[in-house]
Amino acid sequence: MKESHILNIETLGKTFSTSNGGSIEALRHVDLDVDENEFLCIVGPSGCGKSTLLRIVAGLEQMTKGRILRRGLEITGAHRDVGMVFQEYSLLPWRNVLDNVALGPEFAGAPKKARRETALACLRLVGMESFSRAFPHELSGGMRQRVAIARALANNPDILLMDEPFGALDAHTRILMQKELLRVWEAHRKTILFVTHGVDEAIYLADRILVMSARPGRIIDIFNVDMPRPRRRSDPVYGQLAEKILNLLEKEAALSFGG
């Protein structure tokens, strides 16, 4: 294992059993090394196993074959060093913003003062400190997702997994959240695995973009995004890379629909 690799995924496979006694192969022979502090985006056709891959890395789903190593140690279940942000905000409606963000440190047994200080620091990082007493229903979608990111950061994870976190937002808010996420990432340099259906979003955010096949999901290509940040969507290189990835995805989508 290379010293800079924080995550090693080796010959990973996942097969689900169906209610009628059959099976669905979701992932097949996935091999991937992720570098420390890397921002990796994952794109692929709907149903190709992107979210399943993230859930397995998070320890929320069991693999059928293969293994995953984090810093050389095998992942066998959920761990606070691996945080996850879902598309659904998954905030507790009966807790205010501060108490939602403090949930992880609370479960870890941190004293009340310490966990509140951690929560406030994470809220400050995502620009939500002034809303610490608000409840989730009082916030916009973008604000709720900022709180969800702050809650994941409050556990100080090595790896942050993000499953289409901006998918439910309008186009303008989504662009603002992309910029906000990059600002947070550049400040703390967490390793991020980010699932998205948006090729534009992947190019704007990622160091590398992993393209997956139609089900069963396999890695069919990995693109290095050799463009300085902040990236300009008007840059010809941006458009050329988008065209390459979209052509790949179009071929895979045709396969998944029997074309």
ChimeraX attribute file (.defattr): number of C-alpha atoms within 10 A of each C-alpha:
attribute: neighborCount
match mode: 1-to-1
recipient: residues
	/A:1	11
	/A:2	12
	/A:3	9
	/A:4	13
	/A:5	18
	/A:6	21
	/A:7	25
	/A:8	22
	/A:9	19
	/A:10	16
	/A:11	15
	/A:12	20
	/A:13	22
	/A:14	23
	/A:15	16
	/A:16	13
	/A:17	10
	/A:18	9
	/A:19	7
	/A:20	6
	/A:21	6
	/A:22	8
	/A:23	11
	/A:24	12
	/A:25	16
	/A:26	20
	/A:27	28
	/A:28	21
	/A:29	17
	/A:30	20
	/A:31	16
	/A:32	17
	/A:33	16
	/A:34	20
	/A:35	17
	/A:36	18
	/A:37	19
	/A:38	20
	/A:39	22
	/A:40	23
	/A:41	27
	/A:42	26
	/A:43	24
	/A:44	30
	/A:45	23
	/A:46	14
	/A:47	15
	/A:48	23
	/A:49	23
	/A:50	27
	/A:51	20
	/A:52	20
	/A:53	24
	/A:54	21
	/A:55	18
	/A:56	20
	/A:57	30
	/A:58	23
	/A:59	17
	/A:60	14
	/A:61	16
	/A:62	17
	/A:63	21
	/A:64	14
	/A:65	15
	/A:66	15
	/A:67	19
	/A:68	23
	/A:69	18
	/A:70	18
	/A:71	17
	/A:72	14
	/A:73	11
	/A:74	13
	/A:75	18
	/A:76	17
	/A:77	12
	/A:78	15
	/A:79	13
	/A:80	16
	/A:81	15
	/A:82	22
	/A:83	24
	/A:84	24
	/A:85	21
	/A:86	18
	/A:87	16
	/A:88	16
	/A:89	20
	/A:90	13
	/A:91	19
	/A:92	14
	/A:93	12
	/A:94	11
	/A:95	15
	/A:96	18
	/A:97	29
	/A:98	26
	/A:99	20
	/A:100	23
	/A:101	30
	/A:102	25
	/A:103	21
	/A:104	21
	/A:105	21
	/A:106	17
	/A:107	10
	/A:108	11
	/A:109	10
	/A:110	15
	/A:111	10
	/A:112	12
	/A:113	9
	/A:114	13
	/A:115	24
	/A:116	20
	/A:117	14
	/A:118	23
	/A:119	29
	/A:120	22
	/A:121	17
	/A:122	27
	/A:123	26
	/A:124	15
	/A:125	19
	/A:126	20
	/A:127	15
	/A:128	20
	/A:129	17
	/A:130	11
	/A:131	18
	/A:132	18
	/A:133	12
	/A:134	14
	/A:135	19
	/A:136	23
	/A:137	12
	/A:138	12
	/A:139	14
	/A:140	11
	/A:141	19
	/A:142	19
	/A:143	19
	/A:144	21
	/A:145	26
	/A:146	23
	/A:147	29
	/A:148	26
	/A:149	26
	/A:150	30
	/A:151	28
	/A:152	26
	/A:153	29
	/A:154	24
	/A:155	24
	/A:156	20
	/A:157	17
	/A:158	20
	/A:159	26
	/A:160	23
	/A:161	24
	/A:162	22
	/A:163	22
	/A:164	19
	/A:165	25
	/A:166	23
	/A:167	16
	/A:168	15
	/A:169	16
	/A:170	11
	/A:171	11
	/A:172	8
	/A:173	15
	/A:174	18
	/A:175	15
	/A:176	11
	/A:177	20
	/A:178	16
	/A:179	15
	/A:180	16
	/A:181	16
	/A:182	18
	/A:183	14
	/A:184	17
	/A:185	16
	/A:186	11
	/A:187	10
	/A:188	13
	/A:189	16
	/A:190	19
	/A:191	22
	/A:192	24
	/A:193	23
	/A:194	26
	/A:195	27
	/A:196	21
	/A:197	16
	/A:198	17
	/A:199	21
	/A:200	16
	/A:201	17
	/A:202	24
	/A:203	24
	/A:204	22
	/A:205	22
	/A:206	24
	/A:207	18
	/A:208	19
	/A:209	24
	/A:210	23
	/A:211	24
	/A:212	25
	/A:213	27
	/A:214	25
	/A:215	22
	/A:216	19
	/A:217	25
	/A:218	23
	/A:219	19
	/A:220	14
	/A:221	12
	/A:222	16
	/A:223	17
	/A:224	13
	/A:225	17
	/A:226	12
	/A:227	15
	/A:228	8
	/A:229	10
	/A:230	10
	/A:231	12
	/A:232	13
	/A:233	12
	/A:234	8
	/A:235	10
	/A:236	10
	/A:237	14
	/A:238	18
	/A:239	14
	/A:240	11
	/A:241	16
	/A:242	16
	/A:243	13
	/A:244	11
	/A:245	21
	/A:246	18
	/A:247	11
	/A:248	17
	/A:249	20
	/A:250	13
	/A:251	14
	/A:252	21
	/A:253	19
	/A:254	12
	/A:255	14
	/A:256	17
	/A:257	8
	/A:258	7
	/A:259	8
